[in-house]
Structures are given as C-alpha cells and as structure tokens.
Amino acid sequence: MIRCYIALGSNLGEPQAQVRSALRALAELPKSTLVNCSRLYGSTAVGPGQQDNYVNAVAALDTDLAAEQLLIAMQGIEAQHQRRRDEHWGPRTLDLDLLLYGDHHIASDTLCVPHPRMHQRDFVLRPLADIAPQKLLQAKFGGINSATFKDTNDLWVLNENDQSQPA
C-alpha cells in the first residue's frame, strides 16, 4: 500500500458536513484504508470575488489504487457532492486534491504530484502537520510541525479537540 495525503476543502452548502461526508467516502474506497485525518480548519477564501470562508482538512490514506485511479475516485466523490467547475478557484461544495502519493513524482495532463502549490498554502500545510510524520515534513518542508502555526485572521482551528474522524 502507498501512503497518500489528500486535502479537503469546502465553502458552499454545509462545509463541515461536506468535509466529513467526503472523509467517509474516502474511507469506503476499494483497496484503501483511511489512516488518519487532521482537525478541521477555517480559512479565508483564496480566489475571485467575495466568497464564504472554507473548511479545510487533510486525510492520510493507504491505497493500492494507482494514482490515476485514485484521482478518478476522488473526482467521483466531488461529483457526489455536486462539485461544479464553473470558475477557477471559485466557491465549491467540495475540493479534493492529491497532495502526495508516497514518494512518487507524477506530471501528466491530469495529475501533478506532489501538488505544485501545496507548500504555498498554510490551509494545506497546517492540517498536514497535524497528521504527517515529522520525518516526511522535514524532508518535504524543512521540518514544519503543528507548533509552527498559530491561529490568524486567515486560518484557524474550528474545534481544538476535533480529530475530524468521519461521523
């Protein structure tokens, strides 16, 4: 099995419920096991126009699915949550991004891993730091950890005791 890290985000409908539902769907993927997930975070929207705040999390998934198969499954979960792709970086019911797929580097027309902008996004790095081994964080990001981050006006923990396990 390959350990993957998947970012989850939502700012339409009921974002916390959407993220929790997506975690349940990831846990049900064939040939896969949901290993862990971060706390839920709130973040200000990055993108066009005035958007509602996001709910973000990161999940660790062990899978035997090939990266492209996993991407297709993730897009299926987005579709189940009525994801529409009308506007780049626009509001969405659910966004799932494959951040890391083991140590693989993938550059295809449909998939780029590691995610090319993950290191620029605290709303990805902070939840990732909740669940990723320090060894991985040191290798990829120079040793970030959950203590690296503090709540700001742009990113905050929604519930300190929430481990975001699917309900």
C-alpha positions as a printed NumPy array, in Angstrom:
array([[  0.   ,   0.   ,   0.   ],
       [  1.053,   3.55 ,  -0.684],
       [  0.505,   6.344,   1.848],
       [ -1.226,   9.332,   0.259],
       [ -2.217,  12.687,   1.644],
       [ -5.392,  14.329,   0.362],
       [ -6.504,  17.908,   1.026],
       [-10.219,  18.518,   1.532],
       [-11.965,  21.872,   1.305],
       [-15.499,  23.245,   1.093],
       [-17.16 ,  26.646,   1.297],
       [-20.651,  26.052,  -0.105],
       [-23.687,  24.428,   1.457],
       [-22.694,  22.982,   4.811],
       [-18.893,  22.895,   4.578],
       [-18.199,  20.914,   7.767],
       [-20.785,  18.307,   6.78 ],
       [-19.367,  18.153,   3.227],
       [-15.834,  17.538,   4.505],
       [-16.985,  14.884,   6.974],
       [-19.025,  13.175,   4.26 ],
       [-16.015,  13.185,   1.947],
       [-13.915,  11.586,   4.696],
       [-16.497,   8.792,   4.969],
       [-16.382,   8.342,   1.19 ],
       [-12.564,   8.164,   1.224],
       [-12.794,   5.521,   3.972],
       [-15.037,   3.443,   1.7  ],
       [-12.767,   3.476,  -1.361],
       [-11.803,  -0.003,  -2.568],
       [ -8.271,  -1.205,  -1.866],
       [ -7.85 ,   1.712,   0.544],
       [ -7.807,   2.491,   4.257],
       [ -8.347,   5.906,   5.803],
       [ -5.476,   6.074,   8.291],
       [ -5.888,   9.5  ,   9.861],
       [ -7.295,  12.959,   9.347],
       [ -6.475,  16.366,  10.697],
       [ -8.619,  18.681,  12.735],
       [-10.99 ,  20.885,  10.768],
       [ -9.7  ,  24.363,   9.988],
       [-11.413,  27.512,   8.879],
       [ -9.704,  29.689,   6.302],
       [-10.468,  32.778,   4.3  ],
       [-11.126,  32.086,   0.653],
       [ -8.362,  32.47 ,  -1.902],
       [ -9.851,  33.228,  -5.271],
       [-12.08 ,  35.56 ,  -7.211],
       [-14.783,  37.73 ,  -5.691],
       [-16.286,  37.627,  -2.23 ],
       [-16.523,  34.027,  -1.065],
       [-17.541,  32.424,   2.196],
       [-14.807,  31.011,   4.427],
       [-13.572,  27.491,   3.782],
       [-13.437,  24.426,   5.956],
       [-10.195,  22.531,   5.307],
       [ -8.635,  19.252,   6.417],
       [ -6.047,  16.732,   5.257],
       [ -6.511,  12.956,   5.245],
       [ -3.908,  10.205,   5.216],
       [ -4.987,   7.271,   3.051],
       [ -3.21 ,   3.984,   2.415],
       [ -4.164,   2.65 ,  -1.002],
       [ -3.387,   0.046,  -3.608],
       [ -5.103,   2.185,  -6.249],
       [ -2.842,   3.638,  -8.896],
       [ -2.558,   7.427,  -8.699],
       [ -4.802,   7.966, -11.742],
       [ -7.4  ,   5.541, -10.333],
       [ -7.324,   7.418,  -7.037],
       [ -7.779,  10.737,  -8.86 ],
       [-10.817,   9.352, -10.705],
       [-12.265,   8.086,  -7.414],
       [-11.685,  11.49 ,  -5.784],
       [-13.398,  13.244,  -8.696],
       [-16.308,  10.824,  -8.246],
       [-16.59 ,  11.844,  -4.59 ],
       [-16.562,  15.509,  -5.653],
       [-19.328,  14.781,  -8.17 ],
       [-21.41 ,  13.06 ,  -5.461],
       [-21.163,  16.342,  -3.552],
       [-22.369,  18.348,  -6.591],
       [-18.939,  19.845,  -7.308],
       [-19.104,  22.255, -10.223],
       [-16.08 ,  23.61 , -12.037],
       [-17.542,  26.858, -13.337],
       [-14.819,  29.227, -12.146],
       [-11.129,  28.597, -11.431],
       [-10.598,  28.918,  -7.654],
       [-14.285,  29.731,  -7.317],
       [-16.543,  28.594,  -4.486],
       [-17.181,  24.865,  -4.245],
       [-19.14 ,  22.271,  -2.372],
       [-16.075,  20.046,  -2.208],
       [-12.497,  20.137,  -3.412],
       [-10.202,  17.12 ,  -3.08 ],
       [ -6.537,  17.488,  -4.023],
       [ -3.981,  14.694,  -4.068],
       [ -1.035,  16.268,  -2.271],
       [  1.389,  13.361,  -2.003],
       [  1.315,   9.835,  -3.397],
       [  4.08 ,   8.069,  -1.5  ],
       [  7.406,   9.326,  -2.814],
       [  6.161,   9.395,  -6.382],
       [  6.605,  12.364,  -8.688],
       [  3.888,  12.476, -11.33 ],
       [  3.488,  15.024, -14.103],
       [  0.729,  14.209, -16.562],
       [ -2.015,  16.145, -18.306],
       [ -4.417,  15.259, -15.481],
       [ -2.256,  14.927, -12.369],
       [  0.721,  16.657, -10.789],
       [  2.163,  15.144,  -7.595],
       [  3.45 ,  16.472,  -5.281],
       [  0.766,  19.126,  -5.543],
       [  2.561,  22.097,  -7.128],
       [  1.214,  24.811,  -4.791],
       [  0.838,  22.943,  -1.507],
       [  3.967,  24.496,   0.015],
       [  2.437,  27.979,  -0.509],
       [ -0.815,  27.236,   1.326],
       [ -0.995,  27.275,   5.099],
       [ -4.541,  25.883,   4.848],
       [ -2.889,  22.737,   3.452],
       [  0.348,  22.688,   5.442],
       [ -1.212,  23.242,   8.86 ],
       [ -3.631,  20.294,   8.683],
       [ -0.909,  18.195,   7.034],
       [  1.346,  18.946,  10.009],
       [ -1.362,  17.534,  12.305],
       [ -1.043,  14.044,  10.85 ],
       [  2.137,  13.587,   8.793],
       [  5.25 ,  12.062,  10.331],
       [  7.922,  14.59 ,  11.268],
       [ 10.364,  12.724,   9.004],
       [  8.137,  13.44 ,   5.989],
       [  7.615,  17.065,   6.992],
       [ 11.376,  17.533,   7.426],
       [ 12.121,  16.046,   4.014],
       [  9.431,  17.962,   2.125],
       [  9.131,  21.229,   4.028],
       [ 12.169,  21.713,   6.25 ],
       [ 10.531,  20.399,   9.395],
       [  7.218,  22.166,   9.787],
       [  5.005,  20.844,  12.552],
       [  1.733,  21.813,  14.172],
       [  3.606,  24.146,  16.565],
       [  4.867,  26.091,  13.521],
       [  1.409,  27.555,  13.013],
       [ -0.764,  29.812,  15.118],
       [ -4.341,  30.908,  14.525],
       [ -4.51 ,  34.015,  12.341],
       [ -7.247,  36.058,  10.705],
       [ -6.766,  33.84 ,   7.618],
       [ -6.525,  30.369,   9.222],
       [ -7.896,  28.977,  12.481],
       [ -8.772,  25.7  ,  14.192],
       [-12.54 ,  25.215,  14.234],
       [-12.545,  22.914,  17.274],
       [ -9.309,  22.188,  19.145],
       [-10.461,  18.71 ,  20.232],
       [-11.873,  17.677,  16.854],
       [ -9.883,  14.952,  15.176],
       [-12.295,  15.064,  12.219],
       [-12.936,  11.372,  12.1  ],
       [-15.854,  10.677,   9.796],
       [-19.099,  10.512,  11.732]])
